[in-house]
Amino acid sequence: MKPMPRHLSEAALVALLAGLLTVPILGIQIQVEGINVSLEGEPWPVVLAMVAVFVARLLQIPLKAISSLVHITHRLSLPTHLPKAYFLGLLALAIIAAAIWPFTASRGSVDIATLALIYVMLGLGLNVVVGFAGLLDLGYVAFYAVGAYGYALLSMHFGLSFWECLPLCVIMAAMTGCLLGFPVLRLRGDYLAIVTLGFGEIIRLLLNNLDELTGGPDGIGNIPKPTLFGLEFARRPSIEGGTTFHQFFGLDYSGADTVIFLYLVALVMTLFILYVINRLIRMPVGRAWEALREDEIACRSLGLNPTTIKLSAFGFGASTAGFAGAFFAARQGFINPESFTFIESAIVLAIVVLGGMGSQIGVILAAIALTALPEMARQFAEYRMLIFGLVLVLMMIWRPQGLLPATRPRLELPVRKEGPS
């Protein structure tokens, strides 16, 4: 352990830096009185932030020691794998509870849960690219936009339904992912991140400037929602002679039915993605993704083609984003380029990092936390990005492997017993 005076001086320095950084955000308030705008100082939030950082830095080493002790105790006392039947029973109960829950919850809660499921889909798709294949992608939102605009344009110009457009959007997004994959095959790490970041911005600028096709900054509206075997969830049918859900079953119209139906559709889509990913990671392509992540040279020496592996990872991750993007457009009913900015890519990447790269359960929990908590604490909306950054910094210090890191198989060589010489 470091000497106490040095530890104190480090904590004081970090607290001072935190104070300097938080002064413009927490220490200055804008006051508007009529046409007069003035700035007023508010020192207490800055002081509290400095004290919190000082105490956290001071307790960092003892907390790390306790955390490692708890981790070791946990590994010694609990089994590492649950029995398969127990796991399947637990999974079935969770799915049944998730399907019944919207009928007992408020409309606002169900709507937030639907948004969280969209981010779960995005997180699971990016987890394949970043977590399994080890390819840092900062332009993931571009494929999300391709899926959303693909559905909006196909339904507007060709009159196709959501279920007809969904596979087409997946194909379009996958092709876009492969097109991006070709020029970046030789890049890794930071260089790959910069190129994908540029690709995401190019797509957003194209959406802004192709006015005749995408509507430019005004976007596209009146995007139809999904139907249940042709039955619309609306007060009146959109086409003459059509039938709505409540008319077909003789029920009173309720707007909550649409919200619950969208939640259930998002839940089914999420389960489908989870099933496909779980099948893929047990197949040779999934093993190849992990081999590429661990060591590209060793992967090549085993006869695996890195080009094909990278393209398959990019293509699958992009198709998942297109899948989620089509549903996002149907849920919102309106899209414009501002829905697909870099911050969306950053949030999805943060979900993967926070949950634990390669861990599907961790990604699901992180997506729910990062989507639901800000919605439930709207009074702190102006501090959202500040808290967001603080959480990521603390995670990098105390738990860089994520909330629930993926368990990877280990092979230990047997210890040779020394016999009598």
TAMOQUI-V498796 format. One record per backbone hydrogen bond with DSSP energy under -1.0 kcal/mol. NH is the residue of the N-H (numbers start at 1). CO is the residue of the C=O. If there is no record, write none. Layout:
NH,CO ; NH,CO
//
This chain:
7,3 ; 8,4 ; 9,5 ; 10,6 ; 11,7 ; 12,8 ; 13,9 ; 14,10 ; 15,11 ; 16,12 ; 17,13 ; 18,14 ; 19,15 ; 20,16 ; 21,17 ; 22,18 ; 23,19 ; 26,22 ; 27,22 ; 27,23 ; 29,40 ; 31,38 ; 33,36 ; 36,33 ; 38,31 ; 40,29 ; 42,27 ; 47,43 ; 48,44 ; 49,45 ; 50,46 ; 51,47 ; 52,48 ; 53,49 ; 54,50 ; 55,51 ; 56,52 ; 57,53 ; 58,54 ; 59,55 ; 63,59 ; 64,60 ; 65,61 ; 66,62 ; 67,63 ; 68,64 ; 69,65 ; 70,66 ; 71,67 ; 72,68 ; 73,69 ; 74,70 ; 75,71 ; 76,72 ; 77,73 ; 78,74 ; 87,83 ; 88,84 ; 89,85 ; 90,86 ; 91,87 ; 92,88 ; 93,89 ; 94,90 ; 95,91 ; 96,92 ; 97,93 ; 98,94 ; 99,95 ; 100,96 ; 101,97 ; 103,100 ; 104,101 ; 105,101 ; 110,106 ; 111,107 ; 112,108 ; 113,109 ; 114,110 ; 115,111 ; 116,112 ; 117,113 ; 118,114 ; 119,115 ; 120,116 ; 121,117 ; 122,118 ; 123,119 ; 124,120 ; 125,121 ; 126,122 ; 127,123 ; 129,125 ; 130,126 ; 132,127 ; 133,128 ; 135,129 ; 142,139 ; 144,140 ; 145,141 ; 146,142 ; 147,143 ; 148,144 ; 149,145 ; 150,146 ; 151,147 ; 152,148 ; 153,149 ; 154,150 ; 155,151 ; 156,152 ; 157,153 ; 158,154 ; 160,154 ; 165,161 ; 166,162 ; 169,165 ; 170,166 ; 171,167 ; 172,168 ; 173,169 ; 174,170 ; 175,171 ; 176,172 ; 177,173 ; 178,174 ; 179,175 ; 180,176 ; 181,177 ; 182,178 ; 185,182 ; 187,184 ; 191,188 ; 193,189 ; 194,190 ; 195,191 ; 196,192 ; 197,193 ; 198,194 ; 199,195 ; 200,196 ; 201,197 ; 202,198 ; 203,199 ; 204,200 ; 205,201 ; 206,202 ; 207,203 ; 208,204 ; 209,205 ; 210,206 ; 211,209 ; 214,210 ; 215,211 ; 218,215 ; 219,216 ; 220,335 ; 223,333 ; 228,231 ; 231,228 ; 232,243 ; 234,232 ; 242,239 ; 245,232 ; 248,244 ; 249,245 ; 251,246 ; 257,254 ; 259,255 ; 260,256 ; 261,257 ; 262,258 ; 263,259 ; 264,260 ; 265,261 ; 266,262 ; 267,263 ; 268,264 ; 269,265 ; 270,266 ; 271,267 ; 272,268 ; 273,269 ; 274,270 ; 275,271 ; 276,272 ; 277,273 ; 278,274 ; 279,275 ; 280,276 ; 281,277 ; 283,280 ; 286,280 ; 287,283 ; 288,284 ; 289,285 ; 290,286 ; 291,287 ; 292,288 ; 293,289 ; 294,290 ; 295,291 ; 299,295 ; 300,296 ; 301,297 ; 302,298 ; 303,300 ; 304,299 ; 309,305 ; 310,306 ; 311,307 ; 312,308 ; 313,309 ; 314,310 ; 315,311 ; 316,312 ; 317,313 ; 318,314 ; 319,315 ; 320,316 ; 321,317 ; 322,318 ; 323,319 ; 324,320 ; 325,321 ; 326,322 ; 327,323 ; 328,324 ; 329,325 ; 330,326 ; 331,327 ; 332,328 ; 333,329 ; 335,220 ; 339,336 ; 340,337 ; 344,341 ; 346,342 ; 347,343 ; 348,344 ; 349,345 ; 350,346 ; 351,347 ; 352,348 ; 353,349 ; 354,350 ; 355,351 ; 356,352 ; 359,356 ; 363,359 ; 364,360 ; 365,361 ; 366,362 ; 367,363 ; 368,364 ; 369,365 ; 370,366 ; 371,367 ; 372,368 ; 373,369 ; 376,372 ; 377,373 ; 380,377 ; 381,378 ; 383,380 ; 384,381 ; 387,383 ; 388,384 ; 389,385 ; 390,386 ; 391,387 ; 392,388 ; 393,389 ; 394,390 ; 395,391 ; 396,392 ; 397,393 ; 398,394 ; 399,395 ; 402,399 ; 403,354 ; 404,355
//
